[in-house]
Amino acid sequence: MTFTPKTLLRVSVAVALVTILLKGLAGYVTNSMGLISDAMESFVNLASAMFALGMVTIAARPADEDHPYGHHKAEYFSSGFEGILIVGAAAAILWVSVQRLLAPQPLEQLGWGLGLSVVSSGLNAALALALFRAARTHRSIALEADARHLMTDVWTSAGVVVGIAAVHFSGWLWLDPVLAIGVALNIVREGVELVWRSSQGLMDEALDPETIATLRTTLDQFAARMPEGTRMRFDDMVTRRAGQRRFADLHMHVPGEWTLQHAAAMRDELEQALMDAVPGLRVTIQLLPLGMEARGPRIEEETA
């Protein structure tokens, strides 16, 4: 069964509320700074999921007069916002953890606390896997960002559980706040990565190498289908990604003696072949006669 991004993000909001309750209760009954910091991150999960839901809703809007290329880039704001929230949560965790490190306190009722933490982590892990699958299907950076954050939360919770068990058996109370500091540093790494990826998307980052290779292969195959002796080449291909939509622009050089109607028909056929090869692609091809070069640097290698 395939779920829409909006449906999955609504589920993410609901799961965040449940995990806040479970992890908050776990931190309360155990008095563990590690579990409390884990619960604090769940508030970030909630805010991130709610903001992502809003941005995905905007990104799904059709193109209009003010936004002729659509609203797809709204998803990058979601990813960047989530990264900033993660870093903010890490700063709060670091502050509280340092205070606890200076004044360690004993842990209580570890059985209940660890059990609640494990249950909440299982919910996050299941949701993260579903979000990863949907992100690949819908090419959604908002879903991917939410999934990555949830997986970070899962691994963080696993580390907290192991660390608290170590505190229990060793009696080293200082280990609990040190573990929380480690959680915060791991959260910072994930937050910085999300902000970086979102900034690259807003700056029209090129498509990934695998997709570009697919485009080149399609161009080669199209040229090879031409009658023997017919020369054709492609150059100046540039690509970019905007949310779920992908774009490619290139020049198509054809024999000068072709009629405009024939050249346009070949261009339409090539555009369709490229869009079939790369789902979600919007391609623009400029026709030029062989021997004429457009202004600007050549980017793409010739295809004979």
C-alpha positions in Angstrom: 0.0 0.0 0.0 1.3 3.5 -1.0 0.6 6.4 1.3 0.7 10.0 0.2 3.2 12.4 1.8 0.5 14.3 3.6 -0.9 11.0 5.2 2.5 9.9 6.3 3.3 13.3 7.9 0.0 13.3 9.7 1.0 9.9 11.1 4.4 11.4 12.0 2.6 14.1 14.0 0.6 11.5 15.9 3.6 9.3 16.5 5.6 12.4 17.8 2.8 13.1 20.3 2.9 9.4 21.5 6.7 9.4 21.8 6.7 12.6 23.8 4.3 11.0 26.3 6.2 7.8 26.5 9.7 9.3 26.7 8.7 12.1 29.0 7.2 9.5 31.4 10.4 7.4 31.0 12.5 10.4 31.9 10.3 11.3 34.8 10.2 7.9 36.5 14.0 7.3 36.0 15.3 10.8 36.7 17.7 10.1 33.8 19.2 13.0 31.9 19.8 10.7 29.0 16.1 9.8 28.7 15.0 13.4 29.4 17.2 14.6 26.6 15.7 11.9 24.3 12.2 13.2 25.2 13.2 16.8 24.5 14.2 15.7 21.0 10.7 14.3 20.5 9.3 17.9 20.7 11.5 18.7 17.8 10.0 15.7 16.0 6.6 17.1 16.5 7.4 20.7 15.4 9.3 19.3 12.4 6.5 17.0 11.3 3.9 19.8 11.6 6.1 22.3 9.6 6.8 19.6 7.0 3.1 18.9 6.6 2.5 22.5 5.9 5.3 22.8 3.4 4.3 19.6 1.5 0.8 21.0 1.3 2.2 24.2 -0.3 4.6 22.2 -2.6 1.6 20.3 -4.0 -0.1 23.4 -5.2 -0.2 23.7 -9.0 1.7 26.4 -10.9 0.0 29.8 -11.1 0.7 33.2 -12.6 3.0 34.2 -9.7 4.8 30.8 -9.6 4.8 29.5 -13.2 7.3 26.8 -12.2 5.2 25.6 -9.3 5.8 25.6 -5.5 8.1 22.5 -5.3 10.9 24.3 -3.5 8.7 24.7 -0.4 10.0 21.3 0.7 13.5 22.7 1.1 12.3 25.2 3.7 10.9 22.2 5.7 14.3 20.4 5.6 16.2 23.6 6.6 13.7 24.4 9.4 14.0 20.9 10.8 17.8 21.1 10.8 17.7 24.4 12.7 15.2 23.0 15.2 17.5 20.0 15.7 20.5 22.2 16.4 18.4 24.3 18.9 17.3 21.2 20.7 20.9 20.0 20.9 21.9 23.3 22.5 19.2 22.9 25.2 20.2 19.3 25.9 23.9 20.4 26.2 23.0 23.1 28.7 20.9 20.9 31.0 23.4 18.0 30.7 26.3 20.1 31.8 24.3 21.2 34.9 23.6 17.5 35.7 27.2 16.6 35.1 28.3 19.1 37.8 25.7 17.7 40.2 25.0 14.0 39.4 21.8 12.4 40.7 20.8 8.7 41.2 18.6 6.9 38.7 15.2 5.4 39.6 12.8 2.7 38.3 15.0 1.8 35.3 12.8 -1.1 34.2 9.8 0.9 33.5 11.7 3.8 32.0 13.8 1.6 29.6 10.7 -0.3 28.6 8.8 2.9 27.6 11.8 4.1 25.7 12.1 0.9 23.7 8.4 1.0 22.8 8.7 4.6 21.6 11.8 3.8 19.6 10.0 0.9 17.9 7.3 3.3 16.7 9.8 5.8 15.4 11.8 3.1 13.5 8.7 1.7 11.8 7.6 5.2 10.8 11.1 6.1 9.6 11.2 3.1 7.3 7.8 4.0 5.8 9.0 7.6 5.2 12.2 6.5 3.5 10.2 4.3 1.1 7.8 7.1 0.4 10.6 9.7 0.0 12.1 7.5 -2.8 8.7 7.1 -4.5 7.7 10.7 -4.3 11.3 12.2 -4.5 10.4 14.3 -1.4 13.2 15.9 0.6 10.7 16.8 3.3 9.8 13.1 3.9 13.5 12.1 3.7 14.4 14.8 6.2 11.7 13.6 8.6 12.8 10.0 8.1 16.5 10.8 8.8 15.6 12.7 11.9 13.5 9.8 13.2 16.3 7.3 12.5 18.7 9.6 14.4 16.2 9.5 17.3 16.1 5.7 17.1 19.9 5.3 17.3 20.0 8.0 20.0 17.5 6.1 22.1 19.4 2.8 21.6 22.6 4.5 22.9 20.7 6.0 25.8 19.3 2.6 26.8 22.7 1.0 26.6 24.3 3.8 28.6 21.7 3.8 31.3 22.2 0.1 31.7 25.9 0.8 32.1 25.2 3.4 34.7 23.1 0.9 36.6 25.7 -1.8 36.7 28.8 0.4 37.2 27.3 3.0 39.6 29.0 5.8 37.6 26.3 8.5 37.9 28.4 10.9 35.7 28.0 8.6 32.8 24.3 9.6 32.4 24.9 13.3 31.6 28.0 12.5 29.5 25.7 10.2 27.5 23.2 13.0 27.0 26.0 15.3 25.8 26.9 12.6 23.2 23.3 12.5 22.2 23.3 16.3 21.7 26.5 16.2 19.6 25.0 13.5 17.3 21.8 15.6 16.9 24.0 18.6 15.9 25.6 16.6 13.2 22.3 15.6 11.7 20.9 19.1 11.9 23.9 20.6 10.1 23.6 18.0 7.4 19.9 18.8 6.8 20.5 22.6 6.7 23.3 22.0 4.1 21.2 19.8 1.9 18.3 22.2 2.0 20.6 25.1 1.0 21.9 23.2 -1.9 18.4 22.5 -3.1 17.5 26.2 -2.9 20.5 27.1 -4.9 19.4 24.8 -7.8 21.8 22.0 -7.3 22.4 19.7 -10.3 20.7 16.3 -10.6 22.6 13.4 -9.1 25.2 11.6 -11.3 23.1 8.5 -11.8 20.2 10.6 -13.2 22.6 12.6 -15.5 24.1 9.3 -16.7 20.5 8.1 -17.6 19.9 11.3 -19.6 23.2 10.8 -21.5 22.4 7.2 -22.2 19.0 8.2 -23.5 20.5 10.8 -25.8 23.0 8.3 -27.2 20.3 5.7 -27.9 18.1 8.4 -29.6 21.0 9.4 -31.9 21.7 5.8 -32.7 18.2 5.3 -34.0 18.6 7.9 -36.7 19.1 6.7 -40.3 22.7 5.9 -41.3 24.6 9.0 -42.3 22.3 11.4 -40.3 24.4 13.5 -38.0 23.0 14.9 -34.8 24.6 16.1 -31.6 23.6 17.5 -28.2 25.4 19.9 -25.9 25.1 22.6 -23.2 22.9 20.3 -21.0 22.2 21.8 -17.6 20.1 20.2 -14.9 18.5 21.2 -11.6 16.2 19.9 -9.0 13.3 21.7 -7.3 11.6 19.6 -4.7 9.9 16.6 -6.5 10.4 18.2 -9.9 13.5 17.8 -12.0 14.6 20.0 -14.9 17.0 19.6 -17.9 17.8 22.1 -20.6 20.0 21.3 -23.7 20.7 22.1 -27.3 19.9 19.7 -30.1 21.9 20.2 -33.3 20.2 18.8 -36.4 21.0 18.9 -40.2 20.3 22.4 -41.6 18.4 21.0 -44.6 15.7 19.5 -42.3 12.3 21.3 -42.4 11.2 23.0 -39.2 8.3 20.6 -38.9 10.6 17.6 -39.1 13.1 19.0 -36.6 10.3 19.9 -34.2 8.9 16.4 -34.4 12.2 14.9 -33.6 12.6 17.3 -30.7 9.2 16.3 -29.3 10.1 12.6 -29.6 13.3 13.2 -27.8 11.6 15.1 -25.0 9.2 12.3 -24.5 12.0 9.7 -24.4 13.9 11.7 -21.7 10.8 12.2 -19.6 10.0 8.5 -19.8 13.6 7.7 -18.7 13.5 10.1 -15.8 10.1 10.4 -14.1 9.1 13.9 -13.0 11.5 15.5 -15.5 10.6 18.7 -17.3 12.9 19.1 -20.3 13.5 22.1 -22.6 15.3 21.6 -25.9 16.6 24.4 -28.2 16.9 23.5 -31.8 20.1 24.6 -33.7 21.5 23.6 -37.1 24.7 21.7 -37.2 27.7 24.1 -37.4 26.0 26.8 -35.3 27.0 27.2 -31.7 25.0 29.0 -29.1 26.6 31.6 -26.9 28.0 30.3 -23.6 30.3 27.5 -22.6 29.8 24.0 -23.8 28.9 21.7 -20.9 27.9 18.4 -22.5 30.0 16.2 -24.6 29.0 15.6 -28.2 26.9 12.6 -29.2 27.6 11.5 -32.7 
